[in-house]
């Protein structure tokens, strides 16, 4: 998930940076007309997807940070006097490593191992811990499914397929937007309405 998230974040930055200014300019021109030009609509509607990807990444980073802090408070060797080189130090190292990589799945695994070790036969507490872990795992799984099924992922895959065939898909999108901008500017200069498809 981490690799896909990083790829989507990079693509969203590239896509929004390239297409955004043209789409925003065209939207400003469109505000002067009653009906929009139909052939660029799909390109403009993808811009919020690129912005939403940034928000999803931020939410995931927030979840990762909160889980890390909670675990670090519980198992930090300085907090547990006398266990600076023992089992908790190893677990703290694994938690730090998972957090450093931004790997929520590895952090959840560490959390599950730590919680299971703390139970010591108290199965009433186990049910509560397991529900917390299940909720976190479902959050992770839902996030991964959302990334895979996101329209932004489909756009990225379309862009990668175009690159492998030797053409620039983002450049094509920009070309469509530039043509729509030119049409609207020409209409505004001429003062005549054009027929909208």
C-alpha positions in Angstrom: 0.0 0.0 0.0 2.8 2.4 0.9 4.3 2.1 -2.6 1.0 2.6 -4.3 0.2 5.6 -2.1 3.6 7.2 -2.9 3.1 6.6 -6.6 -0.4 8.1 -6.5 0.8 11.1 -4.5 3.6 11.8 -7.0 1.1 11.4 -9.9 -1.5 13.7 -8.3 1.2 16.4 -7.8 2.3 16.0 -11.4 -1.2 15.9 -12.8 -2.5 18.8 -10.7 0.6 20.9 -11.4 0.3 20.4 -15.2 -3.5 20.4 -15.7 -4.6 22.5 -12.8 -3.7 26.0 -14.1 -5.4 25.3 -17.5 -8.5 23.8 -15.9 -8.8 26.7 -13.5 -8.4 29.3 -16.2 -11.0 27.5 -18.4 -13.4 27.4 -15.4 -13.0 31.2 -15.0 -13.8 31.6 -18.7 -16.7 29.2 -18.5 -18.3 31.3 -15.7 -19.1 33.8 -18.4 -21.2 31.4 -20.4 -24.5 29.7 -19.6 -23.4 26.2 -20.8 -19.9 24.6 -20.6 -17.9 23.1 -23.4 -18.6 19.4 -23.2 -15.3 18.0 -24.4 -13.1 19.0 -21.5 -15.6 18.2 -18.6 -14.0 14.8 -17.6 -10.5 16.4 -17.4 -11.7 19.2 -15.1 -13.6 16.7 -12.9 -10.4 14.8 -12.1 -8.8 17.7 -10.4 -10.6 17.2 -7.1 -9.5 13.6 -7.2 -5.9 14.8 -7.2 -6.5 17.0 -4.3 -8.4 14.3 -2.4 -5.4 12.0 -2.8 -3.3 14.5 -0.9 -6.0 14.5 1.9 -6.0 10.7 2.0 -2.3 10.6 2.4 -2.5 13.1 5.2 -5.2 11.1 7.0 -3.1 7.9 6.7 0.0 9.7 8.1 -2.1 11.0 11.0 -3.3 7.4 11.8 0.3 6.2 11.6 1.5 8.9 13.9 -1.2 8.4 16.5 -0.6 4.6 16.6 3.1 5.1 16.9 2.8 7.6 19.8 0.5 5.3 21.6 2.8 2.3 21.2 5.9 4.3 22.1 4.4 5.5 25.3 3.5 2.0 26.3 6.8 0.2 25.5 9.6 2.8 25.5 12.6 1.3 27.3 13.2 4.5 29.3 9.6 4.3 30.7 10.2 0.6 31.6 13.1 0.8 34.0 15.5 -2.0 33.7 14.5 -3.2 30.3 16.7 -1.0 28.1 18.2 -4.0 26.3 15.5 -6.6 26.7 12.4 -7.6 24.8 10.7 -4.2 24.9 13.8 -2.5 23.4 13.6 -4.9 20.5 9.9 -4.2 20.1 10.5 -0.5 20.3 13.2 -0.9 17.5 10.6 -2.7 15.4 8.0 0.0 16.0 10.5 2.8 15.2 11.5 0.9 12.0 7.9 0.5 10.9 7.1 4.2 11.6 10.3 5.3 9.9 9.2 3.5 6.7 5.6 4.8 7.0 4.5 1.2 7.0 1.1 1.0 8.8 0.7 -2.7 8.2 4.0 -3.4 10.0 3.1 -1.1 12.8 -0.2 -2.8 13.3 1.6 -6.2 13.4 3.9 -4.8 16.1 0.9 -3.5 18.0 -0.9 -6.9 17.8 2.3 -8.7 19.1 2.7 -6.2 22.0 -1.0 -6.5 23.0 -1.0 -10.3 22.9 2.1 -10.3 25.1 0.4 -8.0 27.6 -2.7 -10.2 28.0 -1.1 -12.9 30.2 -4.3 -14.9 30.3 -6.7 -12.0 30.9 -9.0 -12.8 28.0 -11.6 -10.2 29.0 -9.1 -7.5 28.1 -8.2 -9.5 25.0 -11.6 -8.9 23.4 -11.2 -5.1 23.8 -7.7 -5.2 22.4 -8.6 -7.4 19.4 -11.5 -5.1 18.6 -9.1 -2.1 18.5 -6.7 -4.1 16.2 -9.6 -5.2 14.0 -10.8 -1.6 13.6 -7.2 -0.5 12.7 -6.8 -3.3 10.2 -10.2 -2.5 8.6 -9.1 1.1 8.3 -5.9 0.0 6.6 -7.7 -2.4 4.3 -10.4 0.2 3.4 -7.7 2.7 2.6 -5.9 0.2 0.3 -9.1 -0.7 -1.5 -9.9 3.0 -1.9 -6.5 3.6 -3.4 -6.8 0.6 -5.8 -10.3 1.6 -6.9 -9.8 5.3 -7.0 -10.4 7.2 -10.2 -7.0 8.7 -9.7 -5.4 5.3 -9.8 -7.1 4.6 -13.1 -5.8 8.0 -14.4 -2.3 7.0 -13.3 -2.6 3.6 -15.0 -3.9 5.3 -18.2 -0.9 7.7 -18.1 1.6 4.8 -17.5 0.1 2.8 -20.4 0.4 5.9 -22.7 4.0 6.3 -21.7 4.7 2.7 -22.4 3.2 3.2 -25.9 5.4 6.3 -26.4 2.9 9.2 -26.0 2.2 11.8 -23.3 -1.3 11.4 -21.9 -1.1 14.4 -19.6 0.1 16.5 -22.6 -3.1 15.3 -24.5 -5.3 16.4 -21.6 -3.6 19.8 -21.5 -4.0 20.0 -25.3 -7.8 19.5 -25.0 -8.0 22.1 -22.3 -5.9 24.6 -24.3 -8.2 24.1 -27.3 -11.3 24.7 -25.1 -9.6 27.8 -23.7 -8.8 29.1 -27.2 -12.4 28.5 -28.3 -13.8 30.4 -25.3 -11.4 33.2 -25.7 -12.2 33.5 -29.4 -15.9 33.5 -28.5 -15.4 36.3 -25.9 -13.4 38.4 -28.4 -16.0 37.9 -31.1 -18.9 38.5 -28.8 -20.9 35.7 -30.4 -22.1 32.5 -28.6 -21.0 29.2 -30.0 -23.2 26.1 -30.2 -22.5 23.8 -27.2 -22.4 20.1 -27.9 
